[in-house]
Amino acid sequence: MSKYAVVNPATGETLSTYPTASDADIVAAVDGAAAAYRDWSRTTTPDDRSALITKVAELHRERRQHLGEIIVREMGKPIGDALGEVDFSADIYQYYADHGPELLEDEPIDLAEGSEGSAVIRKSPMGVLIGIMPWNFPYYQVARFAGPNLMLGNTILLKHAAQCPESAAAIHQIFADAGFPAGAYTNIYATNEQVADIIADPRVQGVSLTGSERAGAAVAEQAGRHLKKVVLELGGSDPFIVLSTDDLDATVQMAVDARLDNSGQSCNGAKRFIVVDDLYDAFVEKFTAAMAEVSPSDPMGEGSGPLGPLSSSTAAENLEDQVSRAVAGGATIATGGTREGTFFSPTVLTGVAPGNDAYYEEFFGPVAQVFRVADEDAAVELANDTPFGLGSYLFTTDEQQAARVADRIEAGMVYVNCVLADSAELPFGGIKRSGSGRELGTLGIDEFVNKKMIRIA
C-alpha cells in the first residue's frame, strides 16, 4: 500500500491513496526542474515571474472552499482555520508578487575613496531546490518556501507530508493553471531514500525542510555531505511570559488562543506560560477555566470551534504518553489530560520541574505548562532554559522592560503584547534546535540566492 494516503483523523476512514513515485518518476522530475531552470528561469524577468505568482494568489482565493475542505479531511484542521490558512497563503504569494521585483534590484556598493568605476550586488537564482514540507499547515508552509524562490527564478521540487497528498496535488495544479511551465514547480510523492538521492544530485542546489528535529538532522547531514545550502524550521517550545498587564482577562484569552492555534499543533504556538509571582494564582485560575471551556468538535461542522482532532491516532497516542510521563515525573493536571480517539482535551500542567521529561520536550497538541517565577530575571532564565529557540511572547505594560526583555530572550522571534500576529512581511525562523535560516519578509528571498558581486573598473 502507498504511504501517501488521506486518512480523516476525525473518523479514521481512509479516503484515498496515491502511488509513491517510482525511481524513473524522480529522475524525470529532477530532469524537468533542471530544464525549467535552464530554459525558463534564465529567460524571464522578475516582472514576468511576478505576474505568474499573482495568478497563483488569485487561484488560491478562487478555490478557497475546495482547498480548505481538503486539509480538513487530511489533518483535521477546523474549517474556519483551514479557510484562513488558504487566505494567508494567498497573501504570501501576493506579497512576493508585489515586492519581488523591488527586492531583486541591484544593490550599489559604495567604493573606497579613490576607487574608480562601480560595483553592485546582483541577486540571481541558484537553480533547482527541494522542499520537504509537514502536515500541520499544508498550504502555508509551501507558500513561504515556493513564493520567494519562484519569484527569484529557482525551480521547485516539493515533497509533501505523506498524509497530505491531495493538497499537494492541488497546489501542483494551481501552479500549472497559473501558467508556470512544466518543471518550474513539481510535486513528488517521494520516499525518504529518493529524497536523499535528490539532495545528492549535483543539479540540486539547496533543500528546505520544515518538520521534526529528527528529520532536520537527517536532511542537514545529507545536505552537508553534498555541500548543499539548507534551511531548517524545526520544533519549538515557545515561552509566553507575563510580567504585568492592565487587562488580565484579555491576556488569558490571548494565552488560550496562542496555545490552541491549529489544535495546539503549531511550531511557534505558545507552550510554556511563565507568570510572575503576584499574577500567577489569578492567571492559573482564569487560564484553567478558559481552557476547560473549550471542547474538541467536528472540524467540518458548522460553527466548529478552535479545537479539532489531532492529526492522527499516532499523534494523539504520543501526546497522551507525554502527559502521563509528565505526571509520573511530578507534574499536576489542573484540567484536561483525556483522550477520545484522536480528540484530546485542552490540558494545563503545573509543577513541571527540571528533571521531568516534560520540562524539555515540545508538546504538539493542546497541552500548556504554567510556571511561577519571582521576577523578570527569573522569567528570562526560565524562558531560555530550553533546547529550542523559535518564537516567544512577552506581556508587560512597561515599554523599557519590553525592550530589555526582548533583547534577552534567546529566540528567532519575539511578539510583545500580541499573539497570532504572523504576517507575510515578517521574517519567520529560529535558533538553537529550532533550526536555521529565515522565511517570509525580505529575508525569505535572501536564503537561496546568489548575491553576485559585479565590479566594473
ROMIKE-188388 format. One record per atom (N, C-alpha, C, CB): x, y, z; residue in one letter. Coordinates in pm, whole numbers, plus 50000, padded with zeros to 5 digits. Glycine has a CB too. Example, Ala and Ser with C-alpha at 12.3 -4.5 7.8 and 13.67 -1.06 7.14 Angstrom:
513194943150780A;512304955050780A;513204967050780A;511314955350905A;512854977550708S;513674989450714S;512905000350787S;514084994050572S;
# end
This chain:
500854988050000M;500005000050000M;500885012550000M;499055000150123M;500445022749930S;501195035249925S;501245041650062S;500585044849823S;502365048150093K;502455055750217K;501715068950207K;503895058150253K;501375073450086Y;500645086050068Y;499145082950068Y;501085093149935Y;498465087550172A;497045084550185A;496355095550264A;496845070850253A;495085097950232V;494245107050308V;493445098750407V;493305115450214V;493765100350535V;493055093350642V;492405104050730V;494025084050725V;491095105050726N;490395115350801N;490625113050951N;488885115250768N;491335122051020P;491635119551161P;490395120051251P;492635129551210P;489325126651203A;488105127451284A;487355114151287A;487195138351232A;487525106051181T;486775093651170T;487645081251159T;485865094351052T;488915083051122G;489795071851099G;489635065350964G;489585061851204G;488755070850880E;488465064850749E;489555068550648E;487085069450698E;490055058450576T;490975060850466T;490165064750343T;491855048350437T;490335077050298L;489515082550190L;490125080350053L;489285097250212L;491445080550044S;492105078649914S;493575075649937S;491935091249825S;494165069149839T;495595066349842T;496215071049712T;495875051149866T;497495073849717Y;498215078849600Y;499475070449583Y;498565094049615Y;499845067149460P;501035058749439P;502325066449469P;501075053449296P;503225059749538T;504545065449561T;505305066049428T;505325056949667T;506095076349413A;506845078149288A;507815066649265A;507605091449289A;507965062649139S;508995053149102S;510325060649089S;508635045748970S;511395053249085D;512695059649065D;512745066948931D;513825049249072D;512065061248830A;512005067948699A;511245081048709A;511345058748594A;510185081448792D;509435093848812D;510335104648872D;508215091248903D;511165100648967I;512045110249034I;513085115548937I;512745103749155I;513655106848857V;514635111248756V;513995121248662V;515195099148676V;512775118248618A;512075127348526A;511775140648592A;510775120948476A;511425140448721A;511115152848792A;512355161648804A;510545149748930A;513495155748840V;514725163648852V;515155168748715V;515855155248916V;515045160248614D;515375164648478D;514505176548438D;515195153048377D;513205175648468G;512285186448432G;512575199348504G;510875182248460G;512915198348634A;513235210348710A;514515216848660A;513365207048859A;515505208548624A;516755213948571A;516545220648435A;517815202848559A;515695214448352A;515405220448221A;514645233548236A;514605210648135A;513705233948330A;512955246248351A;513865257448401A;511815243948452A;514815253948486Y;515765264148532Y;516575269448415Y;516695258448639Y;517005260748328R;517825264848213R;517025272748110R;518445252548147R;515815268148080D;515065273647966D;514055284348006D;514355262647894D;513605283948133W;512565293648176W;513145304148269W;511405286448245W;513795299848376S;514265309448476S;515195319848415S;514975302148589S;516085315448327R;517085324648274R;516565333248160R;518285316848228R;515345330848118T;514785338748007T;513605347348050T;514355329547895T;513305347448180T;512195355748229T;512735366748320T;511155347248304T;511955377248333T;512325388348419T;511555387248551T;512035401948349T;511975394648653P;511185394848775P;509735399048752P;511825404048876P;509515408348660D;508135412348631D;507345400948568D;508125424548538D;507985393048484D;507305381448426D;506895371748536D;508225374348325D;507795368948626R;507515359348733R;506505364948832R;508795355348805R;506545377948853S;505565384348941S;504145382348890S;505855399348954S;503955383448759A;502625381448702A;502125367148724A;502635384548551A;503015357448712L;502625343548735L;502275341148881L;503745334248692L;503045346748973I;502785344649115I;501505351749158I;503975349549200I;501205363149096T;499915369649121T;498775360349085T;499805382849041T;498915353248975K;497875343748934K;497745332449035K;498175338048795K;498865327949092V;498815317649195V;498005322549315V;500245313649240V;498235334949356A;497465340649467A;495975341049433A;497965354749501A;495655345349311E;494255346149270E;493585332449270E;494155352349132E;494295322249225L;493715308849220L;493505303149360L;494615299449139L;494355306649454H;494105302549592H;492785308449641H;495275306849683H;492575321049610R;491325327449656R;490115321849584R;491395342749635R;490235319249454E;489115313849377E;488735299849425E;489465313549228E;489735291849465R;489505277949504R;489485276249655R;490565268949443R;489235286949725R;489355287549870R;488585276349940R;488875300949920R;487315274849909Q;486485264949977Q;486975250749949Q;485025266349935Q;487275248049824H;487765234749785H;489075231549856H;487955233949634H;490005240949856L;491295238849921L;491125236950072L;492225250549893L;490255244850132G;490045243750276G;489495230150315G;489105254550322G;488535225250240E;487925212350273E;488925200850260E;486725209750183E;489875202150168I;490875191650152I;491665189650282I;491835195150037I;492145200450341I;493005198550458I;492215195350584I;493845211050482I;490925198250585V;490085193050695V;490105177850690V;488625198550685V;489965172350571R;489995157750556R;491365151850585R;489565153950416R;492405159050546E;493755153550558E;494295153850700E;494685161050468E;494135165150770M;494785166350900M;493895172251009M;496015174650887M;492585173550980G;491645176951086G;491535191451125G;491985169451204G;492085200451047K;492015214751080K;490565219451075K;492895223050984K;490055226451177P;488705231951170P;488525240451046P;488385240251296P;487365239550983I;487165245550851I;487435260550851I;485755243050804I;487085267550958G;487375281850962G;488855284750958G;486775288051087G;489625276951032D;491075278451031D;491655274450896D;491715270051143D;491065264050834A;491545259650703A;491375270550599A;490805246950660A;490215276950600L;489995287950505L;490945299550534L;488525292750513L;491195302050662G;492145312650697G;493555309550650G;492155314750847G;493925296850653E;495255293050603E;495365295350453E;495555278450636E;494305292250379V;494325294750235V;494475309750209V;493035289350168V;493745317750284D;493835332350267D;495255337350295D;492835339350360D;495845332450403F;497195336850439F;498195332750331F;497615331150576F;498025320650277S;498915316050170S;498815325150049S;498585301650131S;497585328950013A;497395338149901A;498095351449929A;495895340349875A;498005356150053D;498655368750089D;500175367850074D;498305372650233D;500745356250107I;502205354450095I;502615355049948I;502635340950158I;501905347949863Y;502225348549721Y;502095362849669Y;501315338949641Y;501025369749712Q;500825383349663Q;501915392749712Q;499455388549706Q;502385390449835Y;503465398749889Y;504695397749799Y;503825394450033Y;505075385549761Y;506265384149678Y;506025388549534Y;506745369849680Y;504795387149487A;504485392549355A;504595407649353A;503085388249311A;504125414049461D;504135428749468D;505535434349493D;503205433449578D;506285427849579H;507565433449624H;508785426749562H;507665432549773H;508585415249497G;509705407849443G;510595415749349G;509215396049373G;510035422349248P;510905429849156P;511785440049227P;510055436949051P;511215446849326E;512005456749402E;513075449949486E;511075465249492E;512735438549549L;513705431449633L;514865425849553L;513015420249708L;514655423949423L;515695418149339L;516485428449260L;515075408349244L;516255441049286E;517015451449217E;518485451049261E;516415465349245E;519375455549173D;520795456349208D;521005465449329D;521615461549088D;521945461449415E;522295469549532E;523675475749509E;522275460849663E;523735488849488P;525045495349465P;525925494349589P;524855510049426P;527235493549567I;528215493249675I;529025506149667I;529145480649665I;529145512949780D;529975524849786D;531445520549789D;529615533649910D;532185524149686L;533585520249678L;534465528749770L;534085521349535L;535605523249807A;536545530549891A;536995543249821A;537755521649927A;537325553049901E;537755565949847E;538945564049754E;538105575749960E;538865570149638G;539935569249540G;539725558349437G;541225566949609G;538735549449460S;538465538749363S;537615544049250S;537765526849431S;537895539449131E;537135543649014E;536195532648970E;538075547648899E;535135536548899G;534195526948846G;533035524648941G;534885513948817G;532495512548939S;531285509549018S;531305494949061S;530005512748937S;530405491949154A;530215478149198A;528785476549246A;531235474149311A;528205464849219V;526835462049264V;526755447649313V;525815464449148V;525735445049393I;525345431449427I;524105428249343I;525055429849582I;524205417849263R;523075413549179R;522535400249232R;523505412249029R;521265399949261K;520655387749314K;520155379049199K;519485391249411K;520635366849196S;520235357749090S;519915344149152S;521335356448982S;519145335849082P;518755322849136P;519935313349143P;517645316749054P;519755302649221M;520805292549235M;520535280249149M;520925288349380M;519245276949127G;518935265149048G;517775257449105G;520125256249039G;517885244349101V;516815235449149V;516895234249300V;516915221449082V;515735235349366L;515635233649511L;514635222549542L;515205246949580L;514815215849654I;513805206549702I;513275211449836I;514385192249714I;511965211349848G;511305214949973G;510645202550033G;510265226149950G;510815200750163I;510215189550235I;509295195550341I;511325180150301I;507995193550323M;507015200850400M;506215191950494M;506075208050307M;505725197350606P;504975189750706P;503475190550683P;505315194650846P;502735183550769W;501285182650753W;500515193650825W;500805169350802W;501135200950917N;500315209251005N;499785222050939N;501115213051126N;500485227250838F;499985238550759F;500255235350612F;500665252150803F;499425227150551P;499765221850417P;499935232150307P;498705212350375P;499235243450314Y;499375253750211Y;500365264550252Y;498015260150182Y;500275268850375Y;501115279850423Y;502595276350417Y;500735283550566Y;502945264150460Q;504355260350459Q;504915260550317Q;504535246550520Q;504125256050220V;504575256150081V;504705270450031V;503605248149993V;503735278850064A;503745292650015A;504995300150058A;502515300150063A;505395298350182R;506525306350229R;507845301450173R;506585306150381R;507875289250120F;509065284150051F;509005286949901F;509225269250075F;507885283349839A;507785284349694A;507635298749646A;506615276149644A;506895306949720G;506635320649675G;507915328549645G;505835327949779G;508795330349744P;510005338349719P;510955331549621P;510735340949848P;511015318349623N;512015311749537N;511595311149392N;512265297749587N;510325309749362L;509875310849223L;509965325349175L;508435305549208L;509725334749264M;509915348749228M;511365351349189M;509495358049343M;512265345249261L;513695346849234L;514105340049104L;514505341349349L;513435328949070G;513785321648949G;514315307748975G;514785329248872G;514385303749103N;514705289849132N;513535280949090N;515025287849283N;513785268349063T;512715258949034T;512575249249151T;512985251248901T;511375243749169I;510995237249293I;510595222749270I;509865244749360I;511165213749350L;510655200249369L;510055200049510L;511785189249351L;508815195449523L;508135196349652L;507685182549699L;506925205849642L;508285178049808K;507875165549872K;507055169049995K;509115156849910K;505745166449987H;504855169750098H;504755158150195H;503465173650047H;504105160750308A;503895150250409A;503035139050350A;503225156150535A;503265126950399A;502575115250345A;501065116150363A;503095102650410A;500605123650463Q;499165124450484Q;498525136250412Q;498875125450632Q;499305143250330C;498775154850257C;498905153350105C;499495167450303C;498605141850049P;498785140349904P;497765148049822P;498725125949868P;496555149949877E;495515156849800E;495805171849791E;494145154449863E;496205177849903S;496555192049898S;497815194049816S;496755197750040S;498765184449822A;499975185449741A;499625185849593A;500915173649770A;498705177149550A;498285176949410A;497545189749372A;497385164749382A;496755194949465A;496005207249437A;496945219049418A;495015210249550A;498005219749498I;498985230649482I;499705229349348I;500005230549599I;500115217249315H;500775214949185H;499885219749071H;501115199849167H;498595216749079Q;497665220648973Q;497525235848965Q;496295214348996Q;497555242449079I;497465257049078I;498635263249002I;497425262549223I;499835258349026F;500995263948955F;500905261348805F;502295258049010F;500415249448770A;500245246648627A;499185255748566A;499855231948606A;498055257348634D;496975265648582D;497335280448580D;495725263648665D;498255284548667A;498695298548669A;499595301748550A;499425301548799A;500105291548483G;500945293948366G;502405290848384G;500805307848325G;502795285448499F;504195281448515F;504475269648422F;504515277748663F;505625269448360P;505935258448268P;506215245548344P;507155262048180P;506095234248275A;506415221348336A;507835221748392A;506255209848232A;507975217048514G;509295216648577G;509575228248670G;510325216248473G;508845239148658A;509085250448747A;508675247048890A;508325262948698A;507535240148903Y;507075235349033Y;506545221249012Y;505965244949095Y;507135211549080T;506745197649060T;506515190849194T;507815190148981T;505315185549212N;505005177449329N;505545163349309N;503475177249357N;506195157849412I;506725144149403I;506305136349526I;508275144249389I;505705124649505Y;505355115749615Y;506555106549640Y;504045107349583Y;507585112249699A;508875105649710A;509025098449844A;510005115649693A;509895088449845T;510315081849969T;511495089450028T;510675066949944T;511825086450153N;512985092850216N;514265089450140N;513095088550363N;514365077250090E;515545073250016E;515655081049885E;515515058149989E;514525083249820Q;514545091049696Q;514905105649723Q;513185090249626Q;514445110949837V;514815124649873V;516325125649891V;514095129050003V;516925115649955A;518375115749972A;519085115749837A;518825103550053A;518555108349741D;519145108249607D;518995121849540D;518485097449520D;517865128449560I;517645141649502I;518645151649559I;516195146549526I;518825151349690I;519775160549754I;521175158349699I;519755158749907I;521495145949669A;522845142649619A;523055146949474A;523095127849631A;521975149149400D;522105152649258D;522805166149245D;520705153049190D;523855166949163P;524615179549153P;523815191249097P;525825177449068P;522705188349030R;521875199248976R;521015205749084R;520985194048865R;520825199049196V;520015204349307V;520905212449398V;519315192849385V;520545225049419Q;521425234349488Q;521075237049633Q;521435247249416Q;519885232849677G;519525235649815G;518305227949857G;519295250249835G;518115227149990V;516975219850046V;516425227850163V;517385205550092V;515095228550170S;514415235050281S;513475224950345S;513635247650235S;513575223450476L;512725214050548L;512045220950665L;513535202050598L;510765218550677T;510035221950798T;509525208950856T;508865232050769T;509875206050981G;509475193351039G;510125191051173G;509815182050946G;510315178451206S;510825174551337S;512345176451345S;510465160151368S;512855176351468E;514305176851488E;514975164851420E;514655177051638E;514365153251433R;514955141151376R;515075142351224R;514115128751413R;513995146951160A;514035148651015A;515035159350977A;512645152050961A;515085170051053G;516015180851023G;517455176351033G;515785192451116G;517775168251134A;519135163351150A;519525154451033A;519285155751282A;518595145850990A;518895136850879A;519125144550749A;517755126750859A;518265154350722V;518395162050599V;519645170850603V;517145170750576V;519915176850719A;521115185250730A;522375176850707A;521175192150868A;522385164550757E;523535155750736E;523715152650587E;523375142750815E;522605149750520Q;522675146850376Q;523125159150298Q;521325142050325Q;522565170750333A;522925182950263A;524395186450287A;522035194550309A;524855184850410G;526245187850439G;527205178750365G;526495186750587G;526835166150353R;527685156650283R;527895160550138R;527085142750291R;526865167050081H;526935170749939H;527105185949920H;525675166049866H;527435192950028L;527735207250023L;526575215249965L;528995209749941L;525375212550016K;524185219649969K;523675229250077K;523075209549931K;523215240550033K;522595250350122K;521325244150183K;522245263450045K;521095246750313V;519935241050380V;519285251550470V;520325228550462V;517955251650471V;517155259750564V;516285250050643V;516285270550488V;516285251550776L;515545242550863L;514625250450955L;516505233850945L;513365246550958E;512425251951057E;511895239951132E;511255260450991E;512315238551258L;512035226351334L;511075229351449L;513345220251387L;511205222651558G;510225224151665G;510425236751747G;510285212251756G;509535238351843G;509625249751933G;508895246852062G;509055262251867G;509335253352168S;508635252752296S;508555267052349S;509365243152399S;507795275052276D;507845289552292D;507305294152428D;507055296252182D;508045303052494P;507565308552621P;506535319652599P;508745313952703P;505605320552692F;504595331152698F;504795337552835F;503095325652676F;505495348952838I;505925354952963I;504955366153003I;507375360552951I;504435365353125V;503535375653176V;504205382453294V;502135369553217V;504635394953274L;505295402753379L;504385413253438L;506545409253325L;503495418653356S;502485428153406S;501415429453300S;503105442153440S;500235433353340T;499125435253247T;498095444453309T;498495421653208T;497435452253225D;496335460553275D;494985454353240D;496435474653219D;495005442153183D;493775435053149D;494075420153150D;493215439653011D;493975414153267L;494345400053280L;493425391053198L;494305395953427L;492145394353192D;491225386053114D;491635385552967D;489785391353127D;492015397052912A;492435397552772A;493735389752753A;492615412052726A;494655390852848T;495915383452839T;495665368452845T;496875387552952T;494755364252932V;494415350052941V;493805345152810V;493445347553058V;492925352952751Q;492325348652625Q;493375347352516Q;491235358452581Q;494335356452514M;495415355152416M;496265342752445M;496295367752416M;496425339352573A;497155327352608A;496445314852555A;497335326352760A;495125314452569V;494345303252517V;494455302552366V;492865304552560V;494315314052301D;494385314452155D;495755309652106D;494105328652103D;496815313952175A;498165310452133A;498475295752157A;499185319152206A;497825289652256R;498075275352282R;497225266252194R;497815272252429R;495995270352163L;495085261752089L;495105264251939L;493685263552140L;495915273551892D;496015275751748D;496365262851677D;497075286551717D;495625259751571N;495855247351494N;495745235051582N;497235247751426N;494795235651676S;494585224751773S;495845221751852S;494115212051700S;496645232051875G;497885230451951G;499035225051871G;497645221552065G;498865223551739Q;499885217351654Q;500585227851569Q;499255206651565Q;501145237651635S;501855248451567S;503255249551627S;501095261951580S;504275249851542C;505655250151591C;505895262251680C;506635250351474C;505325273651643N;505535285951719N;504355289351807N;505835297451626N;503535279451841G;502475281751938G;503065283552077G;501475270151937G;502425291752161A;502885293152299A;502675279952371A;502125304852372A;503705275352441K;503625262252507K;503985262952655K;504525252452437K;504875272252692R;505285273552832R;504885287252882R;506835271252849R;503995287752981F;503435300253029F;504135303753160F;501885299253049F;504905314553155I;505795318453264I;505245331353324I;507275320353215I;504755330453448V;503975341353506V;504625346153636V;502515336853533V;504755359153648V;505375364953766V;504495362153888V;505595380153747V;505135361254004D;504505356254126D;503185363154161D;505455357854240D;503135376354153D;501915383154200D;500735381654105D;502205397854220D;500935376353986L;499845373853892L;499555358953875L;500165379953757L;500435350553929Y;500365336153898Y;499035329753937Y;501495328953969Y;498605331554062D;497395324654108D;496175328654027D;497155327554257D;496025341554002A;494865346253925A;494955341453781A;494775361553929A;496155341653725F;496325336953587F;495965322253576F;497775339153538F;496485313953664V;496205299553657V;494715296853672V;496985292153766V;494075303653763E;492635301553782E;491855304953656E;492125310053899E;492135316553598K;491395320853479K;491785312653356K;491655335653452K;493065309653342F;493545302153226F;492995287853228F;495085301853224F;493005281653344T;492485268053356T;490995267853323T;492725262453497T;490255277653375A;488815278153346A;488555280353198A;488145289353428A;489325289053136A;489115291952994A;489465279952907A;489935304052952A;490535272952940M;490905260952864M;489845250152882M;492275255652909M;489305248753001A;488305238453029A;487005240952954A;488035237753177A;486745253252917E;485505256552846E;485545252052700E;485245271452853E;486735249252646V;486875245752505V;486785230552489V;488215251052449V;485905226252400S;485755211952373S;486115209152228S;484325207252404S;486765197952201P;487025194152062P;485705192251988P;487875181352055P;485705195651859S;484465194751781S;484765189651640S;483765208451775S;483705186151569D;483815181551431D;484435192751348D;482435177451373D;485595190551288P;486275201551217P;485515206551095P;487635197251175P;484625198351039M;483855202750923M;482485208050962M;483705191350825M;482155207151091G;480825211151136G;480615226051130G;480605206251276G;479385229951112E;479045244151109E;479305250251246E;477555246251068E;480055261051247G;480395267451373G;481385259451456G;479155269751451G;482205251251392S;483185243351466S;484115252551543S;484005234351370S;484525248051660G;485345256351747G;486795256351706G;485225251651888G;487645261751794P;489065262951759P;489825249851769P;489715273151848P;489165239451823L;489875227051851L;489235215451778L;489905224452002L;489995209551686G;489565197551618G;490335185551669G;489735198951466G;490335174651594P;491145163151633P;492615165851610P;490715150651555P;493465157951673L;494865158251636L;495015151651499L;495745151251743L;496165152951441S;496345149451300S;496225134551273S;497675154251253S;496425126151373S;496395111851353S;496265104851487S;497655107051279S;495915091951482S;495845084351606S;497205083351672S;495285070351579S;498245082451591T;499605081851647T;499945094651722T;500625079451536T;499575106151664A;499845118851731A;499115119651865A;499425130451642A;497875115151869A;497095115551993A;497675106152098A;495625112051965A;498075094252055E;498655084552148E;499985089652204E;498855070952079E;500785095952119N;502065101352165N;501865112552266N;502895106452047N;500885121152241L;500625132152334L;500125126752468L;499595142052275L;499265116652463E;498785110452586E;499945104652666E;497745099452555E;500875098352597D;502055092852664D;502895103852728D;502885084852566D;503065115152657Q;503825126252713Q;503205131452841Q;503935137552611Q;501885133152840V;501195138152959V;501345128253074V;499705140852929V;501205115453046S;501345105153150S;502745105453211S;501045091153093S;503755106853127R;505125107453178R;505365120153257R;506115106453063R;504725131153214A;504865143753289A;504315142253431A;504155155253215A;503155135953441V;502535133953572V;503385124453656V;501105128453557V;503885113853594A;504745104553666A;506005111553717A;505125092753577A;506415122053646G;507595129553687G;507315140553787G;508235135453567G;506065141753833G;505745151453938G;504815162753899G;506975157253987G;504415163553773A;503505174253731A;502085171453777A;503545175953577A;501285181953784T;499885181053822T;499005185553706T;499595189653948T;497935178153679I;496985182053576I;495935191153639I;496315169653509I;495915203753599A;494915213153650A;493585211553579A;495415227453636A;493625207753453T;492415204653378T;492805196253257T;491675217653334T;491855188153208G;492085180653085G;492875167853107G;492795189152986G;493705164653007G;494515152653013G;493845140152963G;494955150553150G;492705141652895T;491965129952849T;491955129352696T;490525130152903T;491875117152646R;491845114852500R;490665105952465R;493165108352451R;489975109452356E;488955101052296E;489285099552149E;487525107052317E;489895088352115G;490355086551978G;491445096551945G;489195087851879G;491215104751843T;492185115051806T;491875128551869T;492235116451656T;490795129251947F;490425141852012F;491055142352151F;488875143252021F;491745153452180F;492455154952307F;491945167552376F;494005155652286F;491595166452504S;491035177852576S;492115188252605S;490375173352707S;491745201252606P;492705211552645P;493215208752786P;492055225552639P;494525209252800T;495175204452923T;496115215052977T;495935191452896T;496095216753109V;497015225753177V;497805217853279V;496255237553245V;499125218553270L;500025211953364L;500715222353451L;501065203353289L;500785219753579T;501575228053671T;502575218953742T;500645235453774T;503545225253809G;504515217453885G;505505209753801G;503795208053973G;505755214253679V;506755207753594V;508135213353633V;506455210153440V;509005204553678A;510305208953730A;511435203553645A;510485204653876A;512615209653651P;513775204153581P;513995189653624P;515045212653610P;514345181353526G;514475167053553G;513285159253503G;514655164653699G;512125165653496N;510935159653435N;511105160453283N;509605166953482N;510835149553212D;510945149853065D;510165161453005D;510455136753005D;509005164453064A;508135174853010A;508795188553010A;506845175353089A;509735190653098Y;510405203653108Y;511165207052981Y;511345203853228Y;511635196552910Y;512485198752794Y;511805195452661Y;513725190752808Y;510655188952664E;510025184252542E;509065194652484E;509285171352569E;508805193052356E;507745200752289E;506465192452293E;508145204352142E;505365198452338F;504055191952336F;503315196752212F;503245195052467F;503125187752115F;502485191551990F;501005187951996F;503165184651868F;500275196152067G;498855194152090G;498395203952197G;498545179452132G;497135203452238P;496565213752327P;496955211852473P;495065213852315P;498245211652502V;498755209952638V;499645221752673V;499525196552652V;499325228452784A;500075240052830A;500765236952962A;499155252452845A;501955242252981Q;502645241653109Q;502695255853167Q;504095235753092Q;502395257153296V;502415270353361V;503455270053472V;501005274153416V;504285280653475F;505375281653571F;505255294753649F;506745280853499F;505595294253779R;505645306153863R;507095310853873R;505055303254005R;507315324053855V;508665329653871V;508595341953960V;509285333153733V;509725345254018A;509765356254114A;509785369954047A;510965354954202A;510525371053935D;510715384253877D;511175382953732D;511725392353959D;511535394353673E;511965394853534E;513155385853508E;512305408953494E;514155386553593D;515355378553570D;515045363653570D;516415381553675D;514225359453664A;513855345253673A;513035341153552A;513075342453801A;512195350153502A;511385347153384A;512255345053261A;510375358453358A;513235353753243V;514125352553128V;514975339853139V;515045364953117V;515445336953258E;516265324853277E;515465312353241E;516765324053422E;514215311653286L;513375300053257L;513015299553108L;512105300353342L;512705311153051A;512345311552908A;513475306052822A;512005325852866A;514715309052860N;515875304952781N;516365290852816N;517005314752801N;515805284852920D;516245271652964D;515515260952883D;515995269753115D;515815260252755T;515165251152661T;516115248552546T;513815256952610T;516055236652487P;516885234352370P;516375241352245P;516975219652343P;515165247152254F;514555253552138F;514745268652142F;513065250152131F;514465275052028G;514575289552021G;513845295051900G;516035293852018G;512565291451887L;511815295951770L;511165309451797L;510735285651732L;509995309751858G;509315322351888G;509195324452037G;507935322651824G;508545335652074S;508305338752215S;507275349852222S;509625342852287S;506635350752340Y;505585360652363Y;505845367252497Y;504165354052359Y;505735380252500L;506035388052620L;504905397852647L;507385395552606L;504425397852771F;503365407052810F;503825415652926F;502075399352846F;503835428752901T;504235438353002T;503655451952967T;505775438953015T;503395459953068T;502925473653046T;504075483653049T;501885477453152T;505275478953072D;506465487453084D;507235486952952D;507365482853204D;507265497952879E;507935498252748E;509425495352759E;507715511652682E;510065500852859Q;511505498452875Q;511765483852909Q;512085507552985Q;510905477952990Q;511045463853022Q;510835455252897Q;510055459753132Q;509875459052814A;509595451552692A;510835451052603A;508415457852616A;511475462652585A;512665463252501A;513805455352563A;513085477652478A;513955456552693R;515045449852764R;514895434552759R;515095454552912R;513695429652788V;513475415252792V;513505409352651V;512135412152859V;512965416652554A;513005411752416A;514435409352371A;512325421752321A;515355418052413D;516765416252379D;517365403852446D;517545428652418D;516855400252562R;517455389452640R;516905375652603R;517245392052787R;515765375252539I;515165362352505I;515935355952390I;513685364052468I;516295343252405E;517045335952303E;516045329152209E;518015325652368E;515645336352106A;514675331052010A;514785338951882A;513225331752067A;514235333151775G;514265339951647G;513205350651633G;514105330151538G;512165350151718M;511055359651709M;510555362951849M;509905353851622M;510195375451870V;509585379851995V;508355388251961V;510595388052083V;507205384252014Y;505965391951998Y;505615397952133Y;504795382951943Y;505455410952137V;505175418052261V;503715422352264V;506115430352277V;503005417652365N;501595421052388N;500695417352270N;501465435852416N;501015406752199C;500165402052090C;500475387452061C;500365410751962C;499515380452000V;499695366751955V;499045365351818V;499075356652057V;499365354551748L;498795351751616L;498945363651523L;497315347951628L;500105370051532A;500365382251455A;501305379751337A;500955392951546A;501465367151297D;502295364051182D;501755371151058D;502355348751158D;502655375450971S;502255382650851S;503305380450744S;502045397750880S;502915382050619A;503805378850508A;505095386850511A;503105381350377A;505065398850565E;506255407350564E;507175404950683E;505845421850560E;506765396350779L;507545394050900L;508385381350886L;506625393051022L;509705382250896P;510545370250884P;510215359950991P;512015374050891P;510325347150954F;509975336051042F;511155326451049F;508695328750992F;511555322651170G;512625312951186G;513195313451326G;513725315351085G;514075303851358G;514565302851494G;516045300151503G;513835292251565G;516475297151626I;517865293951657I;517885281151742I;518575305751732I;519075277351784K;519285265051862K;518655253251788K;518685266452006K;517955244351858R;517405232351793R;516125235151717R;517155221551897R;515735247751709S;514585251551628S;514965254051483S;513925263851685S;516245252851449G;516635253651309G;517485265651275G;515435253751224G;517585268351146S;518415279251096S;517825284450966S;519875274651076S;518115296950938G;517575303250818G;516275310450850G;517345292850709G;515805318150752R;514575325850769R;513685324350646R;514895340650794R;512395325150670E;511405325350563E;510525337650583E;510545312250561E;509815341250477L;508905352850476L;509685366050483L;507905352050593L;508955376850451G;509545390150454G;510685391750356G;510015393150592G;511455402150377T;512585404750288T;513695394450304T;513135418550314T;513785388250423L;514835378250445L;514515365150375L;515015375750594L;513235362450349G;512855349750290G;513335347850148G;511385348350294G;513545358750077I;514015357849939I;515535357849931I;513445369249857I;516185359250047D;517645360250051D;518335347250091D;518055371150146D;517595336350106E;518215323850150E;518855316350034E;517175314950218E;518065313049932F;518565305349818F;518835314649700F;517565294149778F;519845323049717V;520135333349618V;521635334649602V;519505346949659V;522055337249480N;523455340649453N;523575355849458N;523945334949313N;524195360949563K;524425375349573K;525745378349503K;524445380049725K;525615380049374K;526795381249289K;527335395549293K;526455377149143K;528605396949325M;529255410049321M;529815412549181M;530375410949428M;529455424049125I;529945427848993I;530705441049008I;528755429148889I;531995440448984R;532865452348998R;533335456648860R;534085449449091R;533005468948826I;533375474248694I;534365485748712I;532115479148617I;535535484648647A;536565495048659A;536305505948556A;537985489048639A;
# end
